[in-house]
Amino acid sequence: MRQSQALPILGIIWLIGVGFDRVWVMRDASVPAWDQSHHLTGTLNYLHALQSSQFWSESWWHSFWILSHKYPPLTYILTGLLQGVIGTGREEALWVNALFTGVLLFAVYRLGRILFNPQIGLWSAGLCLLIPGLYFWRLQFLLDTPVTALTVLSFYCLTAWRLQQQQDKQWLWIVAFGVCLGLGLMTKQIILFFLFFPLLWSLGDYLGRRRWERVLQLLVGGIVSLPIWGFWYRTNWIYLFSTFETSNVGTAALEGDPALDSLAAWTYYLQTLPIYLSWELLLIPVVGLILNRLGLFPKQKQSSRWGRSVFWLGLYVVGSYLVCSAAANKDFRFIMPYLPIVAILLAYGLWQWRGKWQWVRWLTVGLATVVMVAKVFSVPFLTPMVQRLSPGFALYPEVGVDYPHPEVIASVVKRHPYLQSTLAVIPSVAGVNHNNINYYGALADFQVYGREIGTREEQLDQDRRNFHWFVTKTGDNGLAAESQVTFAESLAADATFQVQQQWTFPDETTLSLYQRRESPVRVHPLETTIEEMRLQGVDVPNASPAGVPVPVRYTWQGRGDELESGLMLLTWRSETGEFWIQDHAVGLGQLHIARELQGQSLQVEERTAMFPPTEIAPGEYTLEAVYYNPQTGEKTPLSLSPVTITIDPNAAASSAPPVDYVTQLRTLALELPKGIEGLEAIFAQIGRLNIYDPTQDYLDQAEASLEVRLQDDPRADWAYALTLAEAVQEDAQGAIAALTLATQLDPKNPYAYAYLAFVHLHQWQPNAAKQALQPALVLNPNNELFQGLNGVADVMQGRVFRGWRQVSQALEYLE
């Protein structure tokens, strides 16, 4: 069969698969579950970033790569671009699976063709549409279909390179392999699980035969891939360790997966194979191979390389099975990229049914088609037979159901049209969880975010004070902890919250939206035009002791664009010159004003708290206010009537809402000069703040205000606060600049130098790290942590043995 004949058939196979998938997608009225919603939100994040692209800006690229820490973002980028053309939504995003299915079918066909013949290639591609373990996940937006397609495409290029005899074409194929490998690594790291043994075998084979040019070509293929995946991995490499721990070891323990030292761990995927392959696709090809081996089929001429082809495919299948079985976390999705290669081996087995037995091939395909239809569309009279052929779960579309997620988001936006809101979502079931609420909020121009509440008592107490919206559900709350469900039940009796709206969920339970009765930020449109920014009013207690939160209300008036983009530099100063600050954005960073309303005059009322330092002297303090525009650098002092507060140690403390997050950040940063003992508590609290402020706008506010403050009044505590803001934003260059300033303002503190060295190491700058660390070693030469950092720098510079001794001693100290 010529290529010109096979490709149209392959195209028809793909179109049939796409048509089948789209019928299911259009009938399904469900909402995406946990992982699906997370990935869909990732596509919207990258679409939003690409719509405001600055390709020549290094800082833009940095912010672009850190949009996704856990997963390489190729699928998000491609799907974002696709949605930019055809619109946003789950149905639109799933078109990317159709594209990757086409890539997969082409790669499988080409593998079958070059290893066997065109007919086996086409049968292999057809079987890929009929394997449950492939079409189940093809109907959902996950990363598994893209990574499967790119893994098989990479394996095809590697195979074609090995089979190619012409030198110039060998170089073309290895370059193609490098490109595909790079794209695969930018989709999901597990591509290496499947290519490890084929690559290792190829390297060993050519080294053993002293085929040096082939070894060089393999090295070049790896180098070609580097520019594709290198930037994201270089930016996010430090997260890969924690990702491995949480997604592999931690998840395995949570889900009760078998321990690696048990037989069950190594037979898990073998035992579940009939579920994801189905018996008719597994047994009939195997029987065909056995009968052919026994000589019961008519003889046919086979190429001498077919045996080597089976070995090569078997190396991929067995090798990937062993590697995936060695991972603690077990899920059949993780081993999906080996199923298309199994499909080629099965097609080879089906091909043995020849002569008068060819009808068995079509019977197998017919049975598999019936199984697929009955597995994804409810056909009651077929269910008993299908369950025997393909045991396990089905994936029926939800028809005629009405999930209230868009209405929940619309209710919040209607209540606060000028604000960004965060919903604390307590239920954790497939139908409603913090991920899919967050996704529907992202569809609404990122005006609403969904977040998960804590589980410990101290976290829940903090959540009650900092979240202003809660979503609860009666009945089954799924994975929600008992403490979270108890918290949800307590909201009905909490006088600070009220039910904003309720909906009947498809399972006949009730979904409730709670809102705080007194919102910390309120926005009202003004009928009169405001020409310049005003501080219309301040409400503060007459007196308060130091070292406790002090309630304060600010009322601002101005144009929408100035209110949203501006920063208020607020200083409470005494006649003796002592002061504290409460810099923050108008509306505490929660303003979300539509573009068409940017020129409208608005009034913003804030209800927050400030924190006079414990060591501040008693006396009367007067407010000074300056409007700062970070975009232009312009500072405008605001005229206001005198507003004062008396710091009196004998005064009674007033009940106060949470302190603004910029002040909390500066307070946390006071622990940095004391060493690493307090870092865990600092970052635990930062983690909570990042949940309450899902865009982490408070970090931008802190960075902008502290940079201005440090220009006018260099202070070590502000330098450390700026360091913390830059570090949490993962701005290494900003952190280096802030820490360099901290070492100048606090030269006797060895930890400032150690922090600076650590950031240089994070940036793969060992020479700069050693230079920065020297003052710390002089100030405290016996500190194990400093010695460990010095050892890491030595290792990165090639002095492995000397460096490792220092690192091992530091690790023992940290344990």
C-alpha positions in Angstrom: 0.0 0.0 0.0 1.4 3.3 -1.0 1.6 6.4 1.3 -0.8 8.3 -0.9 -3.4 5.5 -0.3 -2.8 5.1 3.4 -2.9 8.8 4.5 -6.5 9.4 3.3 -7.6 6.3 5.2 -5.7 7.5 8.3 -7.5 10.9 7.9 -10.8 9.2 7.8 -10.0 7.2 11.0 -9.1 10.5 12.7 -12.3 12.2 11.6 -14.4 9.3 12.8 -12.7 9.6 16.2 -13.1 13.3 16.4 -16.7 13.1 15.4 -17.4 10.5 18.1 -15.7 12.6 20.7 -17.5 15.8 19.8 -20.9 14.1 20.0 -20.0 13.0 23.6 -18.7 16.4 24.5 -21.7 18.3 23.2 -24.1 16.0 25.1 -22.2 16.2 28.4 -23.5 19.0 30.7 -21.2 18.2 33.6 -18.6 20.5 35.1 -14.9 19.7 35.0 -13.7 18.0 38.2 -10.5 18.7 40.3 -7.6 18.2 37.9 -9.6 19.0 34.8 -10.5 22.4 36.2 -7.0 23.1 37.4 -5.6 22.5 33.9 -8.4 24.5 32.2 -7.6 27.4 34.5 -4.0 27.1 33.4 -5.0 27.6 29.8 -6.8 30.8 30.7 -3.8 32.1 32.6 -1.6 31.6 29.6 -4.2 33.1 27.2 -4.3 36.2 29.5 -0.5 36.4 29.6 -0.2 36.1 25.8 -2.8 38.8 25.2 -0.5 41.2 27.0 2.7 39.7 25.7 6.1 41.6 25.9 8.4 39.2 24.1 11.4 41.4 24.4 11.0 41.8 28.2 13.0 39.4 30.4 10.7 40.1 33.3 7.7 39.2 31.2 9.2 35.8 30.3 10.0 35.1 33.9 6.4 35.9 34.9 5.3 33.8 31.9 7.2 30.7 33.0 6.2 30.9 36.7 2.5 30.8 35.8 2.8 27.1 36.1 5.2 25.7 38.7 4.1 22.0 38.8 3.4 21.2 35.1 5.4 22.3 32.0 3.0 24.6 30.1 3.0 23.6 26.5 -0.5 22.2 26.6 -1.7 25.4 28.4 0.0 27.6 25.8 -1.4 25.8 22.8 -4.9 25.6 24.3 -4.8 29.2 25.3 -3.9 30.2 21.7 -6.6 28.0 20.4 -9.2 29.5 22.7 -8.0 33.0 21.7 -9.3 32.1 18.2 -12.5 30.0 18.8 -13.5 31.2 22.3 -13.0 30.1 25.9 -14.7 27.2 27.6 -14.4 23.5 28.3 -15.8 22.4 24.9 -13.5 24.8 23.1 -10.4 23.7 25.0 -11.1 20.0 24.3 -10.4 20.6 20.6 -6.7 20.5 21.5 -7.2 16.8 22.3 -8.5 16.3 18.7 -5.3 17.8 17.4 -3.1 15.7 19.6 -5.1 12.6 18.7 -4.2 13.3 15.1 -0.5 13.5 16.1 -0.8 10.2 18.0 -2.5 8.4 15.1 0.1 9.6 12.6 3.0 8.5 14.9 1.4 5.1 15.5 0.7 4.6 11.8 4.3 5.5 10.9 5.7 3.3 13.5 3.7 0.3 12.3 4.6 1.1 8.7 8.4 1.3 9.2 8.6 -1.6 11.6 6.1 -3.9 9.8 3.9 -2.7 6.9 1.4 0.0 6.0 -1.6 -2.3 6.8 -0.4 -3.0 10.3 0.2 0.7 10.7 -3.4 1.5 9.8 -4.7 -1.2 12.1 -2.6 0.1 14.9 -4.0 3.6 14.5 -7.5 2.3 14.4 -7.0 0.3 17.6 -5.9 3.5 19.3 -9.4 4.9 18.9 -10.9 1.8 20.5 -8.7 1.3 23.6 -10.7 2.4 26.7 -7.5 3.6 28.5 -7.1 6.1 25.6 -10.6 7.3 24.8 -11.6 7.7 28.5 -9.0 10.4 29.0 -9.4 11.8 25.5 -12.9 13.0 26.5 -11.5 15.0 29.4 -9.1 18.0 29.5 -6.0 16.5 31.1 -2.3 16.5 30.1 -2.3 12.7 29.4 -3.4 12.8 25.8 -0.9 15.5 24.8 2.0 13.7 26.6 1.0 10.4 25.1 1.0 11.8 21.6 4.4 13.5 22.0 6.0 10.5 23.7 4.9 8.2 20.8 6.0 10.9 18.2 9.4 11.1 19.9 9.7 7.3 19.9 8.8 7.2 16.2 11.6 9.7 15.4 14.0 7.7 17.5 13.0 4.5 15.7 13.3 6.1 12.3 16.7 7.4 13.2 17.9 3.9 14.2 16.5 2.4 11.0 17.9 5.1 8.7 21.0 4.1 6.8 21.7 7.4 4.9 24.0 9.7 6.9 22.3 13.0 6.0 18.8 11.6 6.9 20.1 10.3 10.2 21.0 13.9 11.2 17.5 15.1 10.1 15.8 12.4 12.2 17.9 13.0 15.3 17.1 16.7 15.1 13.4 15.9 14.7 13.7 13.6 17.7 15.3 16.4 19.7 12.5 18.8 18.8 9.8 16.2 19.8 11.6 15.4 23.0 11.8 19.0 23.9 8.1 19.5 23.2 7.3 16.4 25.3 9.3 17.6 28.2 7.4 20.9 28.0 4.2 18.9 28.4 5.0 16.5 31.2 8.2 15.1 32.7 7.0 11.5 32.5 8.0 11.3 28.9 11.4 10.2 30.1 9.9 7.2 31.9 9.0 5.7 28.5 12.0 6.7 26.5 14.6 5.8 29.1 15.2 2.2 28.1 15.1 2.8 24.3 17.6 5.6 24.7 19.8 3.5 27.1 19.7 0.6 24.7 20.6 2.7 21.7 23.5 4.4 23.6 24.8 1.0 24.8 24.4 -0.6 21.4 26.3 2.1 19.6 29.0 2.4 22.2 29.5 -1.3 22.1 29.9 -1.3 18.4 32.0 1.9 18.5 29.6 3.8 16.2 30.9 7.1 17.4 28.9 9.2 14.9 25.7 7.6 16.1 26.6 8.4 19.7 27.4 12.0 18.7 24.0 12.2 16.9 22.2 11.1 20.1 24.1 13.7 22.1 23.1 16.4 19.5 19.5 15.3 19.8 19.6 16.1 23.5 21.2 19.4 22.8 18.6 20.3 20.2 15.8 19.7 22.8 17.5 21.9 25.4 16.3 25.4 24.2 12.7 24.1 24.1 12.4 22.9 27.7 15.4 24.6 29.3 13.9 28.0 30.2 10.9 26.6 32.1 12.9 24.0 34.0 15.6 26.5 34.9 13.0 28.9 36.3 11.1 26.2 38.2 13.7 23.6 39.0 13.5 24.0 42.7 9.8 23.1 42.7 10.4 19.8 41.0 11.6 18.2 44.2 8.6 19.2 46.2 6.3 18.2 43.3 7.9 14.8 43.3 7.3 14.4 47.0 3.7 15.6 47.0 2.5 14.1 43.7 4.3 10.8 44.1 5.1 9.8 47.7 2.5 11.9 49.4 -0.4 11.1 47.1 0.5 7.4 47.1 0.2 7.3 50.9 -3.1 9.3 50.8 -4.6 7.0 48.2 -3.4 3.8 49.8 -1.3 2.6 46.9 0.6 -0.6 47.5 4.1 -0.3 49.0 7.0 -0.7 46.5 8.4 -3.7 48.4 5.1 -5.6 47.8 4.2 -7.8 44.8 1.0 -5.8 44.4 3.0 -2.7 43.5 4.7 -4.5 40.5 1.6 -6.2 39.3 -0.8 -3.3 39.7 -0.8 -2.2 36.0 -0.9 -5.8 34.9 -4.0 -6.5 37.0 -5.8 -3.4 35.7 -4.8 -3.9 32.1 -8.1 -5.6 31.1 -10.0 -2.6 32.4 -8.1 -0.2 30.2 -7.6 -2.5 27.2 -10.7 -4.8 27.3 -10.6 -8.5 26.9 -11.4 -8.7 23.2 -8.5 -6.5 22.2 -6.2 -8.4 24.5 -7.0 -12.0 23.9 -7.8 -12.3 20.2 -4.5 -10.8 19.0 -2.6 -13.0 21.6 -4.4 -16.1 20.3 -3.5 -15.1 16.8 0.2 -14.9 17.7 0.0 -18.4 19.3 -1.9 -20.0 16.5 0.5 -18.5 13.9 3.4 -19.8 16.0 1.8 -23.3 15.9 1.6 -23.0 12.1 -2.2 -23.1 11.9 -2.5 -20.1 9.6 -1.5 -19.9 5.9 2.2 -19.0 5.6 3.1 -15.6 4.4 6.4 -13.9 3.6 7.6 -11.7 6.5 10.6 -9.4 6.6 13.5 -10.7 8.6 13.4 -7.4 10.6 9.9 -8.1 12.1 11.4 -10.1 14.9 13.8 -7.1 15.7 10.8 -4.8 15.5 8.8 -6.8 18.1 11.9 -6.8 20.4 12.2 -3.0 20.0 8.5 -2.4 20.8 8.8 -4.9 23.7 11.8 -3.0 25.1 9.6 0.2 25.2 6.6 -1.6 26.7 8.5 -3.6 29.4 10.9 -0.8 30.2 8.1 1.7 30.7 6.1 -0.8 32.7 9.0 -1.3 35.1 9.8 2.4 35.5 6.1 3.3 36.1 5.7 0.4 38.6 8.7 1.7 40.5 6.8 5.0 41.1 5.0 5.0 44.5 1.8 6.7 43.1 -0.2 4.4 40.9 -2.7 5.6 38.4 -3.3 4.2 34.9 -3.2 7.6 33.4 0.5 7.7 34.2 1.2 4.7 32.0 -1.0 5.8 29.1 1.9 6.4 26.7 2.7 2.7 26.6 -0.8 1.8 25.3 -0.3 3.0 21.7 2.8 0.8 21.5 0.8 -2.1 22.9 -1.7 -1.3 20.1 1.0 -1.8 17.5 1.8 -5.2 19.0 -1.9 -6.1 19.1 -2.3 -5.0 15.5 0.6 -7.3 14.7 -1.3 -10.1 16.5 -4.5 -9.3 14.6 -2.6 -9.4 11.3 -1.9 -13.1 11.9 -5.6 -13.8 11.4 -5.2 -14.1 7.6 -6.7 -16.0 4.7 -10.1 -17.3 5.5 -9.7 -16.0 9.1 -9.5 -12.3 8.2 -13.1 -11.9 9.4 -11.7 -12.3 13.0 -10.0 -8.9 12.6 -13.2 -7.2 11.8 -15.1 -9.1 14.5 -12.5 -7.8 17.0 -12.9 -4.2 15.8 -16.7 -4.6 15.8 -16.7 -5.9 19.4 -14.4 -3.1 20.5 -16.6 -0.5 18.8 -19.7 -1.8 20.5 -17.8 -1.8 23.8 -16.7 1.8 23.2 -20.2 3.0 22.4 -21.7 1.3 25.4 -18.9 2.6 27.7 -19.5 6.2 26.8 -23.2 6.2 26.0 -25.7 4.5 28.1 -27.0 1.4 26.2 -28.7 -0.7 28.9 -29.2 -3.9 26.9 -25.5 -4.0 26.0 -24.3 -3.4 29.5 -24.0 -7.0 30.7 -22.0 -8.1 27.7 -19.8 -5.0 27.8 -19.0 -5.5 31.5 -17.7 -9.0 30.7 -15.6 -7.8 27.8 -14.4 -4.6 29.5 -14.9 -4.6 33.3 -14.6 -1.4 35.2 -16.0 2.0 35.0 -18.0 3.8 32.2 -18.0 7.4 31.3 -21.5 8.5 30.4 -22.3 12.1 29.6 -24.4 13.9 32.1 -27.5 15.0 30.2 -30.2 17.4 31.3 -28.4 18.5 34.5 -28.0 22.1 35.5 -24.9 23.0 37.6 -25.1 26.5 39.2 -21.5 27.4 38.9 -22.0 30.3 36.4 -24.8 31.6 38.6 -22.7 31.5 41.7 -20.0 33.6 40.0 -22.7 36.0 38.6 -24.2 36.5 42.0 -20.9 37.5 43.5 -20.1 39.9 40.6 -23.5 41.4 40.8 -23.0 42.0 44.5 -19.5 43.5 44.1 -19.2 44.6 40.4 -16.1 46.7 41.1 -14.2 44.2 43.2 -12.2 41.0 42.9 -13.6 38.4 45.2 -12.4 35.1 46.6 -14.8 32.3 47.5 -13.8 29.8 50.2 -15.2 26.5 48.8 -15.8 23.8 51.5 -17.3 20.9 49.5 -14.8 18.8 47.7 -16.7 16.5 45.3 -16.3 16.2 41.5 -19.3 18.5 40.9 -18.2 21.4 43.1 -14.8 22.1 44.6 -12.4 25.0 44.8 -10.8 24.2 41.5 -14.0 24.3 39.3 -15.3 27.3 41.1 -12.0 29.0 40.5 -12.2 28.0 36.8 -15.7 29.5 36.3 -14.4 32.6 38.0 -11.5 32.8 35.6 -14.0 32.5 32.7 -15.6 35.7 34.2 -12.5 37.8 33.4 -10.7 36.5 36.5 -13.0 38.5 38.8 -13.8 35.6 41.1 -11.4 33.0 42.6 -12.1 29.8 44.4 -9.8 28.6 47.2 -9.8 25.8 49.7 -10.0 26.4 53.5 -7.6 25.0 56.0 -8.1 21.9 58.2 -6.5 22.8 61.5 -8.3 24.8 64.1 -5.9 27.8 64.0 -6.2 27.9 60.2 -10.0 27.8 60.3 -10.1 30.6 62.9 -7.9 32.7 60.5 -10.0 31.7 57.5 -13.2 32.9 59.2 -11.6 36.3 59.7 -10.0 36.7 56.2 -12.4 35.0 53.8 -15.5 37.1 53.0 -17.4 34.5 50.9 -18.0 30.9 51.6 -19.6 28.1 49.5 -21.2 25.2 51.4 -23.2 22.1 50.4 -25.5 19.9 52.3 -25.2 16.1 52.1 -22.0 14.5 50.8 -19.0 16.8 50.9 -16.6 14.3 49.5 -13.0 14.8 50.4 -13.7 17.7 52.8 -12.2 17.0 56.2 -14.5 16.6 59.2 -13.2 19.9 60.6 -14.1 21.7 57.4 -17.7 20.3 57.3 -18.1 21.3 61.0 -16.9 24.8 60.1 -19.5 24.9 57.2 -22.3 24.0 59.6 -21.2 26.7 62.0 -21.7 29.5 59.4 -25.5 29.3 59.8 -25.2 30.5 63.4 -22.4 33.1 62.7 -24.0 36.6 62.9 -21.1 38.0 60.8 -22.3 36.1 57.7 -25.5 35.8 55.8 -26.8 33.6 53.0 -26.6 35.5 49.8 -28.2 32.9 47.6 -29.0 29.2 47.4 -29.3 26.7 44.6 -30.5 23.1 44.3 -27.6 20.9 43.2 -28.2 18.1 40.7 -28.0 15.5 43.5 -30.9 17.3 45.2 -28.7 18.8 47.9 -28.5 22.6 48.6 -25.5 24.8 47.6 -25.3 27.9 49.7 -23.4 31.1 49.1 -22.5 33.0 52.4 -21.3 36.6 52.4 -19.8 38.6 55.2 -22.4 41.2 56.3 -19.8 44.0 56.5 -17.5 43.9 53.6 -14.0 45.2 54.2 -14.1 47.1 50.9 -17.1 48.9 49.4 -17.2 50.8 46.1 -19.9 53.3 45.1 -20.1 55.3 41.8 -20.4 59.1 42.2 -22.6 61.3 40.3 -20.2 64.2 40.5 -16.8 64.2 38.7 -13.7 64.0 40.8 -10.8 65.8 39.2 -8.1 64.7 41.7 -7.5 61.9 44.3 -9.0 62.6 47.7 -8.8 61.1 51.1 -12.4 61.9 52.0 -12.4 60.6 55.5 -10.5 58.6 58.2 -12.1 56.9 61.2 -9.7 55.7 63.9 -9.9 55.3 67.7 -8.8 58.3 69.8 -6.2 56.1 71.6 -4.7 52.7 71.5 -1.8 50.8 73.0 1.1 49.9 70.8 1.7 46.4 69.5 -1.9 45.5 68.8 -4.1 45.9 65.7 -5.9 49.2 65.5 -9.1 49.4 63.4 -9.1 52.2 60.8 -11.5 53.1 58.0 -10.4 55.1 55.0 -12.7 56.7 52.4 -11.1 57.5 49.0 -12.6 59.3 46.0 -11.2 59.6 42.5 -11.3 58.2 39.0 -11.5 54.5 38.6 -8.2 54.1 36.8 -6.3 56.2 39.4 -7.9 54.3 42.2 -7.1 50.9 40.8 -3.5 51.6 39.8 -2.4 53.9 42.6 -0.7 53.2 45.9 -1.2 55.1 49.1 1.9 55.9 51.2 0.5 56.4 54.6 2.7 57.5 57.5 1.6 58.1 61.1 4.2 60.4 62.6 4.7 62.1 65.9 6.2 65.5 66.6 9.4 63.8 67.8 9.8 62.1 64.4 8.9 58.6 65.3 6.5 56.9 62.9 4.9 53.8 61.5 3.6 53.2 58.0 0.6 51.5 56.5 1.2 51.6 52.7 -1.3 49.8 50.6 -3.3 50.0 47.4 -6.7 51.6 47.4 -9.3 49.0 48.1 -6.6 46.8 49.6 -5.7 45.6 46.1 -9.2 44.2 45.5 -10.4 46.7 42.9 -11.4 45.2 39.6 -12.8 47.9 37.4 -14.0 47.2 33.9 -12.2 49.1 31.1 -15.2 51.1 30.1 -15.6 52.3 33.7 -12.0 53.4 34.2 -12.9 57.1 33.8 -15.9 57.0 36.2 -15.6 58.7 39.5 -15.9 56.3 42.4 -15.8 56.2 46.2 -13.9 53.4 47.9 -14.4 52.6 51.6 -11.9 50.4 53.3 -12.3 48.7 56.7 -8.9 47.4 57.8 -6.4 47.6 60.7 -2.9 49.0 61.2 -0.2 47.8 63.5 1.8 50.4 65.6 5.1 48.6 66.5 5.4 47.4 70.0 8.5 49.6 70.6 6.9 52.8 69.3 6.9 55.6 71.9 3.7 56.9 73.5 2.3 60.1 72.1 0.1 61.7 69.5 0.6 60.6 65.9 -0.8 62.4 62.8 -1.6 60.9 59.5 0.4 61.9 56.3 -0.9 60.6 53.0 0.9 60.5 49.6 -0.6 59.2 46.4 2.0 57.2 44.4 1.6 56.1 40.8 4.0 53.1 40.3 3.7 53.4 36.5 4.9 57.0 36.3 6.8 57.2 39.6 4.9 60.4 40.5 4.1 61.2 44.1 1.3 63.5 45.1 0.8 64.6 48.7 -2.9 64.6 49.6 -4.3 67.5 51.6 -6.5 66.4 54.5 -7.8 67.7 57.8 -5.6 66.6 60.8 -6.2 63.0 61.8 -4.5 61.8 65.0 -4.3 58.9 67.3 -2.7 58.7 70.7 -0.5 55.8 71.5 -1.1 55.2 75.2 -0.1 52.0 77.0 -3.0 52.4 79.4 -5.6 52.7 76.6 -8.0 49.8 75.9 -7.4 47.9 72.7 -10.2 48.1 70.2 -11.8 45.2 68.3 -10.2 45.2 64.9 -10.4 43.3 61.6 -7.3 41.6 60.2 -4.3 43.8 59.6 -3.7 44.6 55.9 -1.5 42.1 54.2 1.3 44.5 53.3 1.8 45.3 57.0 1.7 41.6 57.8 4.4 40.9 55.3 6.6 43.6 56.8 6.0 42.2 60.3 6.9 38.7 59.2 10.1 40.0 57.6 11.4 41.2 61.0 12.2 37.5 61.7 14.5 37.1 58.7 17.6 38.6 60.4 17.2 36.0 63.2 18.1 33.0 61.1 16.4 30.1 59.5 14.6 28.8 62.6 11.7 31.1 61.9 11.5 30.6 58.2 9.0 27.7 58.3 6.5 29.8 60.3 7.1 32.8 58.0 6.3 30.9 54.9 3.4 29.0 56.4 1.7 32.4 57.1 2.8 33.7 53.6 1.0 30.6 52.3 -2.2 31.6 54.0 -1.9 35.2 52.7 -1.4 33.9 49.2 -4.7 32.0 49.5 -6.6 35.0 50.8 -5.1 37.2 48.1 -5.1 34.8 45.1 -3.3 37.2 42.8 -0.7 38.0 45.4 -1.3 41.7 44.7 -0.1 42.5 48.2 3.4 41.5 47.2 3.3 44.0 44.3 2.1 46.7 46.7 4.9 45.9 49.2 7.5 45.9 46.5 6.5 49.2 45.0 6.0 51.0 48.4 9.3 49.7 49.9 11.4 50.6 46.9 10.1 54.2 47.2 10.6 54.2 51.0 14.1 52.9 50.8 15.1 55.6 48.3 14.1 58.3 50.9 15.1 56.5 54.1 17.3 53.4 53.8 16.4 51.1 56.7 17.4 47.5 57.3 13.9 46.2 58.3 12.5 47.6 55.0 15.3 46.0 53.0 14.5 42.6 54.6 10.8 43.2 53.9 11.6 43.9 50.3 13.7 40.8 50.2 10.8 38.7 51.4 8.4 40.3 48.8 10.9 39.7 46.0 11.6 36.1 47.1 7.9 35.1 47.3 7.4 36.6 43.8 10.4 34.5 42.7 12.2 37.6 41.4 15.8 36.5 41.9 17.3 39.7 40.6 15.1 41.8 42.8 15.9 39.6 45.8 19.7 39.9 45.1 19.4 43.7 44.9 17.4 43.9 48.1 19.8 41.5 50.0 22.8 43.4 48.7 21.2 46.5 50.3 20.4 44.6 53.5 24.1 43.5 53.8 25.1 47.2 53.6 22.5 48.4 56.1 23.0 45.4 58.5 26.7 44.4 57.9 27.1 42.5 61.2 24.3 40.1 60.5 25.8 36.9 58.8 22.3 35.7 57.7 22.0 38.5 55.2 25.1 37.3 53.4 23.9 33.7 53.6 20.5 34.5 52.1 22.3 36.4 49.3 24.5 33.4 48.7 21.4 31.1 48.5 19.7 33.2 45.9 22.9 33.2 43.8 23.0 29.4 44.1 19.3 29.2 43.0 20.4 31.2 39.9 23.3 28.7 39.3 25.9 31.4 40.1 28.3 29.5 42.4 31.2 32.1 42.1 28.9 34.9 43.2 27.5 32.8 45.9 31.0 32.0 47.4 31.9 35.7 47.2 28.7 36.7 49.0 29.1 34.0 51.6 32.6 35.0 52.7 31.6 37.7 55.2 29.1 35.2 56.8 31.9 32.7 57.3 34.1 35.3 58.8 31.4 36.4 61.2 30.3 32.8 62.1 32.9 30.3 60.7 31.4 27.3 62.6 27.8 27.7 61.4 26.9 24.4 59.7 24.4 26.1 57.4 27.0 28.5 56.0 29.4 25.6 55.6 26.7 23.7 53.7 26.0 26.6 51.3 29.7 26.8 50.7 29.8 23.1 50.0 26.9 23.4 47.4 28.9 26.2 45.7 32.0 23.9 45.6 29.9 21.1 44.1 28.5 23.4 41.4 32.1 24.5 40.6 33.2 21.0 40.2 34.9 20.4 43.5 32.5 17.6 44.3 34.2 15.6 47.1 35.2 18.6 49.2 31.8 20.2 48.7 29.9 17.0 49.5 31.5 16.6 52.9 30.3 20.1 53.8 26.8 19.5 52.4 26.4 16.2 54.3 27.4 17.8 57.6 24.9 20.6 57.0 22.2 18.0 56.2 22.9 16.2 59.5 22.6 19.5 61.3 19.3 20.4 59.6 17.8 17.0 60.5 
